[in-house]
Amino acid sequence: MVDSTAPAATHPTVPLRPMTVPAHEAAARTQAFHEVMDQRRTVRDYSTRPIPEEVIDWAIRTASTAPSGAHVQPWRFVVITDPERKRRLREAAEAEEREFYDHRASEEWLTALAPIGTDWHKPFLEDAPAVIVVFEVHKGPDSPRPYYTKESVGIAVGFLLASLHQAGLATLTHTPSPMKFLNEVCDRPQEERAAYVIPVGYPAEDARVPDLHRKPLDEVLVRL
């Protein structure tokens, strides 16, 4: 029942239409989703098999449903499929990564990376049929000041990875540092700051991944 004595809302609202899930089905649904997501792995070996364009479009639409500080939605998704631009991206990223592995990274960091088998070579930036560069959008001539920018964009990227995995696509979250070169490669203004580089595609037939194991629930869950 609506309280007629309540003050009128300053901003318009609409009725909530929640997704209704019977209590007895809730656990089964979350388990089924976990079983799908538990198969997700970071992939570095890609097939050249093309990706349907609408799959990426829908995945980005899903990413854009993520919550954001003050609902500013401070993200931009740049999809690169042009081979020449992917080549430029790879060359610039490898230059930064070579500097990282040779000079910037501590021995402790390199030791932590060793089981994953990474180095400065990034062929996946050319091999994958698409690369999504995710930018944080900061205050500029045509964009408002964002709030909780990194948190908002991070949640959106989580949605993006989950959606692409549901479509049977492989991904990798690459974060070269520094990333300023990506504004030039992607023709983006200075108020946009690159946060993630995500190759997207089908895994190569001979793709292999490190034999890694996720922490059990009792190591990541605390009940109070």
Summary of the structure (lengths in Angstrom):
residues: 224
radius of gyration: 20.5
end to end distance: 35.3
largest distance: 68.4
contacts: 560
relative contact order: 0.20
helix: 40%
strand: 15%
